[in-house]
Amino acid sequence: MTVKEHDYLPDATNSCRLDVIIVGGGMGGLSASIQCALSGHHVTVIEAANELAETGTGIQVTPNSSTLLKRWGLSESFWSSAARPSSMNFRRYSDGTILFREQNYAESLKKKYGSETLNISRVDVQKGLYDRAKELGVEFHFGTKVIEIDMDDGRIKSAAGQEFKVLLGKQDYPEATGDLVYRIILNAEDVPAGELRDKITNPELNIWFGPDCHAVSYSIRSGKALGLGLVRPDDLPAGVSKKEGSAEEMRELFRNWDPILARFLDHVKVVETWKLMHRQEVETWINDKGNFVLIGDASHPMIPYLAQGANSAMEDGATIGLILGKITSKSQLPQALQMFQTMRKARGEAVARESLKMRTFYHMRDGPEQQERDSLLDKYTDSKRIIEEKFPLSWVCPIFQPWLFGYDAHIELEKAIESSPFV
Ligand SMILES: Cc1cc2nc3c(=O)[nH]c(=O)nc-3n(C[C@H](O)[C@H](O)[C@H](O)COP(=O)(O)OP(=O)(O)OC[C@H]3O[C@@H](n4cnc5c(N)ncnc54)[C@H](O)[C@@H]3O)c2cc1C
């Protein structure tokens, strides 16, 4: 099945122009806004934040979503703000020994899946998507927090007042995973010239496995900065999801880790701590009336240990926009949303479960199980062909990786429409 390489222009032939209202201008909302606009609909995004500000650090964009970004025609400045990791290294926490290395990482994924792997600052992704959405005529309302949604008349209200549960008929609180993350950005000029700065300008992706903890680092902003994420057991009080952390305490916790990591941490002045949350799978993502749908983290939240939350949210955004481009009458909307749920729910939830599995794999304490893990990884390091059917490091598992990175929302939609066309 083939799909068009670019869909740069809105579909002016769409005879069923909808008013699509998107709550939240994050990864999923912005992606959906672009694809819905390209499908010829009128799109409004309502965003609680006053502006697209720097929150978090970087995003690893994998081929399953970079293929969408390419079709959406994001600007040159977006593509040049990314770093392309030369290698992906899984390391032992205490001394940085490489347990498993994939050389020419971005390049080999491009060969396999035909699309790029980018390490990029989160705000650069949001800005790239936002600029494209604006170009396509999407209307934005920043500083507007939605507190109530009335499905019957299709109006979304943002007046102050109590929260209103609309989909499940009950409150659905997120649950703590037991982990907390320090999110840090270090600019190349914040570290002395030499080894540390070279590590930033020569982009590598590093993941250190440690007892109950792990750390991730990669270059962003075309190799001018380093994004660092350090995961440790959560000690924030219940109900506190984000707090300024102590750089001293963080350094103390990671003192006996790989000396290069410790040297980077010496240059960190300010840190934020974020509680990592998840949520049980929900029965449905769509309402009875068939005019409301959840996408992204709201539908399948996932811990970031496979770096897929944003990638999945972009797949969702593309899929909903493409489906809405196929309908010819408003009466097909419930059917369209049902198709979205059928296409996306099993996949989104499977990625979330796989990400959770990585927590156990990364966080093993020193002992026989960790030694077994490390010797299995060592057997296949340096891009040796993995012969195990199901390899426990999902990133490189010969079954899971093609399923994850080889996904193309356009092709999947064409297949779905072919097997159950709208009537
Ligand atoms: C440490 C860490 C590292 C990560 N790394 C990666 C990675 O490398 N790759 C990857 O794919 N994913 C990664 N993720 C996950 C990724 O950030 C999320 O999964 C992704 O942002 C989800 O997109 P979303 O659109 O669903 O939500 P978000 O991007 O969070 O957007 C939601 C938006 O809705 C707005 N909003 C919320 N409530 C309201 C309201 N009531 N009214 C109006 N607006 C509202 C918010 O302000 C926000 O802008 C990481 C996450 C973390 C915590």
The ligand as an SDF file (V2000), in Angstrom:
LIG
                    3D

 53 58  0  0  0  0  0  0  0  0999 V2000
   10.9060   12.5420   31.7800 C   0  0  0  0  0  0  0  0  0  0  0  0
   10.0530   12.3150   30.5660 C   0  0  0  0  0  0  0  0  0  0  0  0
   10.6930   12.0490   29.3640 C   0  0  0  0  0  0  0  0  0  0  0  0
    9.9250   11.7860   28.2240 C   0  0  0  0  0  0  0  0  0  0  0  0
   10.5670   11.4730   27.0800 N   0  0  0  0  0  0  0  0  0  0  0  0
    9.8580   11.1380   26.0020 C   0  0  0  0  0  0  0  0  0  0  0  0
   10.5030   10.7870   24.7820 C   0  0  0  0  0  0  0  0  0  0  0  0
   11.7250   10.7940   24.6860 O   0  0  0  0  0  0  0  0  0  0  0  0
    9.7460   10.4250   23.7170 N   0  0  0  0  0  0  0  0  0  0  0  0
    8.3860   10.3940   23.8000 C   0  0  0  0  0  0  0  0  0  0  0  0
    7.7350   10.0280   22.8110 O   0  0  0  0  0  0  0  0  0  0  0  0
    7.7370   10.7390   24.9370 N   0  0  0  0  0  0  0  0  0  0  0  0
    8.4290   11.1070   26.0290 C   0  0  0  0  0  0  0  0  0  0  0  0
    7.7870   11.4540   27.1650 N   0  0  0  0  0  0  0  0  0  0  0  0
    6.3140   11.4020   27.2140 C   0  0  0  0  0  0  0  0  0  0  0  0
    5.6630   12.5890   26.5270 C   0  0  0  0  0  0  0  0  0  0  0  0
    6.1460   13.7960   27.0420 O   0  0  0  0  0  0  0  0  0  0  0  0
    4.1330   12.5170   26.7280 C   0  0  0  0  0  0  0  0  0  0  0  0
    3.6770   11.2200   26.6040 O   0  0  0  0  0  0  0  0  0  0  0  0
    3.4450   13.3960   25.6760 C   0  0  0  0  0  0  0  0  0  0  0  0
    3.7700   14.7430   25.9000 O   0  0  0  0  0  0  0  0  0  0  0  0
    1.9310   13.1810   25.6920 C   0  0  0  0  0  0  0  0  0  0  0  0
    1.3050   14.0900   24.8190 O   0  0  0  0  0  0  0  0  0  0  0  0
   -0.1280   14.6590   25.1710 P   0  0  0  0  0  0  0  0  0  0  0  0
   -0.4970   15.5930   24.0820 O   0  0  0  0  0  0  0  0  0  0  0  0
   -1.0330   13.5570   25.4900 O   0  0  0  0  0  0  0  0  0  0  0  0
    0.0890   15.4560   26.5160 O   0  0  0  0  0  0  0  0  0  0  0  0
    0.9610   16.7400   26.7510 P   0  0  0  0  0  0  0  0  0  0  0  0
    2.0320   16.8680   25.7530 O   0  0  0  0  0  0  0  0  0  0  0  0
    1.3150   16.7220   28.2030 O   0  0  0  0  0  0  0  0  0  0  0  0
   -0.0490   17.9170   26.4710 O   0  0  0  0  0  0  0  0  0  0  0  0
   -1.1970   18.1390   27.2390 C   0  0  0  0  0  0  0  0  0  0  0  0
   -1.5260   19.6270   27.1370 C   0  0  0  0  0  0  0  0  0  0  0  0
   -2.8400   19.8440   27.6330 O   0  0  0  0  0  0  0  0  0  0  0  0
   -2.8470   21.0180   28.4110 C   0  0  0  0  0  0  0  0  0  0  0  0
   -3.9590   20.8910   29.3600 N   0  0  0  0  0  0  0  0  0  0  0  0
   -4.0590   20.0190   30.3740 C   0  0  0  0  0  0  0  0  0  0  0  0
   -5.2500   20.1850   31.0070 N   0  0  0  0  0  0  0  0  0  0  0  0
   -5.8950   21.1680   30.3480 C   0  0  0  0  0  0  0  0  0  0  0  0
   -7.1730   21.7990   30.5300 C   0  0  0  0  0  0  0  0  0  0  0  0
   -7.9950   21.4250   31.5070 N   0  0  0  0  0  0  0  0  0  0  0  0
   -7.5390   22.7750   29.6720 N   0  0  0  0  0  0  0  0  0  0  0  0
   -6.7040   23.1600   28.6590 C   0  0  0  0  0  0  0  0  0  0  0  0
   -5.4940   22.6100   28.4630 N   0  0  0  0  0  0  0  0  0  0  0  0
   -5.0910   21.6320   29.3000 C   0  0  0  0  0  0  0  0  0  0  0  0
   -1.4700   21.0280   29.0650 C   0  0  0  0  0  0  0  0  0  0  0  0
   -1.0940   22.3290   29.4820 O   0  0  0  0  0  0  0  0  0  0  0  0
   -0.5910   20.4990   27.9330 C   0  0  0  0  0  0  0  0  0  0  0  0
   -0.0870   21.5250   27.1180 O   0  0  0  0  0  0  0  0  0  0  0  0
    8.4990   11.7830   28.3060 C   0  0  0  0  0  0  0  0  0  0  0  0
    7.8650   12.0880   29.4980 C   0  0  0  0  0  0  0  0  0  0  0  0
    8.6220   12.3580   30.6250 C   0  0  0  0  0  0  0  0  0  0  0  0
    7.9290   12.6640   31.9190 C   0  0  0  0  0  0  0  0  0  0  0  0
  1  2  1  0
  2  3  1  0
  2 52  2  0
  3  4  2  0
  4  5  1  0
  4 50  1  0
  5  6  2  0
  6  7  1  0
  6 13  1  0
  7  8  2  0
  7  9  1  0
  9 10  1  0
 10 11  2  0
 10 12  1  0
 12 13  2  0
 13 14  1  0
 14 15  1  0
 14 50  1  0
 15 16  1  0
 16 17  1  0
 16 18  1  0
 18 19  1  0
 18 20  1  0
 20 21  1  0
 20 22  1  0
 22 23  1  0
 23 24  1  0
 24 25  2  0
 24 26  1  0
 24 27  1  0
 27 28  1  0
 28 29  2  0
 28 30  1  0
 28 31  1  0
 31 32  1  0
 32 33  1  0
 33 34  1  0
 33 48  1  0
 34 35  1  0
 35 36  1  0
 35 46  1  0
 36 37  1  0
 36 45  1  0
 37 38  2  0
 38 39  1  0
 39 40  1  0
 39 45  2  0
 40 41  1  0
 40 42  2  0
 42 43  1  0
 43 44  2  0
 44 45  1  0
 46 47  1  0
 46 48  1  0
 48 49  1  0
 50 51  2  0
 51 52  1  0
 52 53  1  0
M  END
$$$$
